[in-house]
């Protein structure tokens, strides 16, 4: 229970509300931090913090410990776009689509200081990497493991080939999805009751893992 049950969430601060707490914690940490703007999309405004002086304090942001040793494929960072359909929050009922996207950065991952500002190394958003000179768009219908965007099926095949316990991985991902939805269930369930919504709506979420 508590923090142990949600250990997939890195150390995080909400700025500007927790700006002073972060400034006090920053000198004691030996890690990189990533800044993400509130209510944004397509990688806009996301950057790695090189120095505390770069911390934006006049706008709402989330600052989190950066996962400095991600799993790489061919030297590239990647993430998963997983689609989750929620048909009810009271009771909670959700469905995870078996297929989805594996999105790759377009340059080899590196935490060298001169590479910290290179979005092509650290961000996996398609809207960003499609602008890279070396970005490979997959237009091969029967090859879902080509270029900088794979299917989840292609990823599963690759990971099994290199000895990864794919079943365990998906058990953990499903656990992450359920706990994320549970964390907002009380608020959304209350709002739907207040607006007299009864079983005639749904929400499709894109989880980036």
C-alpha positions as CSV (number, residue, x, y, z in Angstrom):
1,X,0.0,0.0,0.0
2,X,1.0,3.7,-0.1
3,X,4.2,4.6,-1.9
4,X,5.3,1.0,-2.4
5,X,2.2,0.2,-4.4
6,X,2.9,3.2,-6.7
7,X,6.7,2.8,-7.0
8,X,6.4,3.3,-10.8
9,X,6.0,7.1,-10.1
10,X,9.4,8.9,-10.0
11,X,10.1,11.6,-7.5
12,X,8.0,14.5,-8.7
13,X,7.3,18.2,-7.9
14,X,4.5,20.4,-9.0
15,X,5.8,23.9,-10.0
16,X,5.2,26.6,-8.9
17,X,3.4,25.2,-5.9
18,X,6.4,23.1,-4.8
19,X,9.1,25.2,-6.3
20,X,10.8,25.9,-2.9
21,X,10.7,22.3,-1.9
22,X,12.3,21.3,-5.3
23,X,15.0,24.0,-5.0
24,X,15.9,22.7,-1.5
25,X,15.9,19.0,-2.8
26,X,17.8,19.7,-6.0
27,X,21.3,20.2,-4.6
28,X,21.0,16.9,-2.6
29,X,20.1,14.8,-5.7
30,X,22.5,13.2,-8.1
31,X,20.2,12.7,-11.0
32,X,18.7,14.4,-14.1
33,X,15.3,16.1,-14.0
34,X,12.8,16.4,-16.8
35,X,10.3,19.4,-17.0
36,X,6.9,18.9,-18.6
37,X,4.4,21.7,-19.0
38,X,0.9,21.4,-17.7
39,X,-1.9,20.4,-20.1
40,X,0.4,20.2,-23.1
41,X,0.9,17.6,-25.9
42,X,3.2,16.5,-28.7
43,X,6.3,17.0,-26.6
44,X,5.9,20.8,-26.6
45,X,7.9,22.5,-23.9
46,X,9.5,19.3,-22.5
47,X,13.2,19.6,-21.6
48,X,15.9,18.2,-19.4
49,X,17.0,20.5,-16.6
50,X,20.7,21.3,-17.0
51,X,20.8,23.8,-14.1
52,X,18.3,25.0,-11.4
53,X,18.4,28.4,-13.1
54,X,16.5,26.9,-16.0
55,X,13.5,26.0,-13.8
56,X,10.3,27.8,-15.0
57,X,8.5,29.2,-12.0
58,X,5.9,31.5,-13.6
59,X,4.0,28.7,-15.4
60,X,2.6,25.4,-14.2
61,X,4.9,22.4,-14.8
62,X,5.7,19.0,-13.5
63,X,9.3,18.2,-12.7
64,X,10.3,14.6,-12.3
65,X,13.4,12.5,-11.8
66,X,14.5,11.4,-15.3
67,X,14.8,7.7,-15.9
68,X,18.5,7.8,-16.8
69,X,19.0,4.1,-17.7
70,X,16.0,3.2,-19.9
71,X,15.8,0.0,-21.9
72,X,17.1,0.6,-25.4
73,X,16.6,-1.1,-28.7
74,X,19.4,-0.6,-31.2
75,X,20.7,2.2,-28.9
76,X,17.4,4.1,-29.1
77,X,15.0,5.2,-26.4
78,X,11.4,4.2,-26.9
79,X,8.0,4.3,-25.3
80,X,4.7,2.5,-25.7
81,X,1.4,4.1,-26.6
82,X,-1.3,1.8,-25.0
83,X,-5.0,2.5,-25.6
84,X,-7.3,2.0,-22.7
85,X,-11.1,2.2,-23.0
86,X,-13.0,3.1,-19.8
87,X,-16.7,2.5,-20.0
88,X,-17.4,3.2,-16.3
89,X,-15.7,4.6,-13.2
90,X,-18.4,3.5,-10.8
91,X,-17.8,0.7,-10.8
92,X,-14.4,0.9,-12.6
93,X,-14.5,-1.0,-15.9
94,X,-11.7,-0.7,-18.4
95,X,-10.4,-2.6,-21.5
96,X,-6.8,-2.6,-22.7
97,X,-6.4,-2.9,-26.5
98,X,-3.9,-5.6,-27.3
99,X,-2.3,-3.6,-30.1
100,X,-0.7,-0.2,-30.0
101,X,2.5,1.7,-30.9
102,X,6.1,1.5,-30.0
103,X,7.6,4.9,-30.7
104,X,11.4,5.4,-31.0
105,X,13.6,8.4,-30.6
106,X,15.6,9.1,-33.8
107,X,19.1,9.6,-32.4
108,X,21.1,7.2,-30.0
109,X,20.4,7.8,-26.4
110,X,23.0,9.8,-24.5
111,X,23.2,11.7,-21.2
112,X,26.4,13.5,-22.0
113,X,25.9,17.1,-21.1
114,X,26.2,18.3,-24.7
115,X,23.3,16.0,-25.7
116,X,20.9,16.9,-22.9
117,X,19.2,19.5,-25.1
118,X,18.8,17.1,-28.1
119,X,15.1,16.3,-28.2
120,X,15.7,13.6,-30.9
121,X,17.7,11.6,-28.3
122,X,15.4,12.0,-25.3
123,X,11.8,12.4,-26.6
124,X,9.9,9.7,-28.4
125,X,7.0,11.8,-29.6
126,X,6.2,11.2,-33.3
127,X,5.3,14.9,-33.8
128,X,9.0,15.7,-32.9
129,X,10.9,12.9,-34.4
130,X,9.2,12.9,-37.8
131,X,11.1,16.1,-38.4
132,X,14.5,14.4,-38.0
133,X,16.6,14.0,-41.1
134,X,17.0,10.3,-40.4
135,X,13.4,9.5,-39.4
136,X,12.1,6.4,-41.1
137,X,8.4,6.2,-41.7
138,X,7.1,2.6,-42.0
139,X,5.0,2.2,-45.1
140,X,5.5,-1.6,-45.3
141,X,2.2,-3.2,-44.5
142,X,3.6,-6.6,-43.6
143,X,6.6,-5.4,-41.7
144,X,5.6,-3.9,-38.3
145,X,9.2,-3.8,-36.9
146,X,10.7,-1.3,-39.4
147,X,11.6,2.3,-38.9
148,X,11.0,4.5,-35.9
149,X,7.4,3.3,-35.1
150,X,6.7,-0.4,-34.4
151,X,3.5,-2.2,-33.4
152,X,3.3,-3.6,-29.9
153,X,3.2,-7.1,-31.4
154,X,6.6,-6.4,-33.0
155,X,8.0,-5.2,-29.7
156,X,6.7,-8.3,-27.9
157,X,8.4,-10.6,-30.5
158,X,11.7,-8.7,-30.2
159,X,11.7,-8.7,-26.4
160,X,11.0,-12.5,-26.3
161,X,13.8,-13.0,-28.7
162,X,16.3,-11.3,-26.4
163,X,15.0,-13.2,-23.4
164,X,12.7,-10.7,-21.7
165,X,9.7,-12.0,-19.6
166,X,7.0,-10.3,-21.7
167,X,4.2,-11.8,-19.7
168,X,5.6,-10.3,-16.5
169,X,6.2,-7.0,-18.3
170,X,2.5,-6.8,-19.3
171,X,1.3,-7.8,-15.9
172,X,3.2,-4.8,-14.5
173,X,1.9,-2.5,-17.2
174,X,-1.7,-3.5,-16.5
175,X,-1.1,-3.0,-12.8
176,X,0.2,0.5,-13.6
177,X,-2.9,1.3,-15.7
178,X,-5.4,0.1,-13.1
179,X,-3.6,2.0,-10.3
180,X,-3.5,5.2,-12.4
181,X,-7.3,4.9,-13.0
182,X,-8.0,4.1,-9.4
183,X,-6.1,7.3,-8.4
184,X,-8.7,9.4,-10.2
185,X,-11.7,7.2,-9.8
186,X,-13.3,9.0,-6.8
187,X,-13.1,12.4,-8.5
188,X,-14.4,11.3,-11.9
189,X,-17.1,9.1,-10.4
190,X,-18.3,12.0,-8.2
191,X,-18.3,14.4,-11.2
192,X,-20.3,12.0,-13.3
193,X,-22.9,11.6,-10.6
194,X,-23.2,15.4,-10.2
195,X,-23.8,15.7,-13.9
196,X,-26.3,12.9,-13.9
197,X,-24.3,10.8,-16.3
198,X,-25.5,7.2,-16.3
199,X,-23.8,4.6,-18.4
200,X,-24.1,6.4,-21.7
201,X,-20.5,7.7,-22.2
202,X,-16.9,6.4,-22.4
203,X,-13.4,7.7,-22.5
204,X,-10.5,6.4,-24.6
205,X,-7.1,7.1,-22.9
206,X,-3.7,6.9,-24.4
207,X,-1.2,5.7,-21.8
208,X,2.5,6.4,-22.6
209,X,4.7,3.9,-20.8
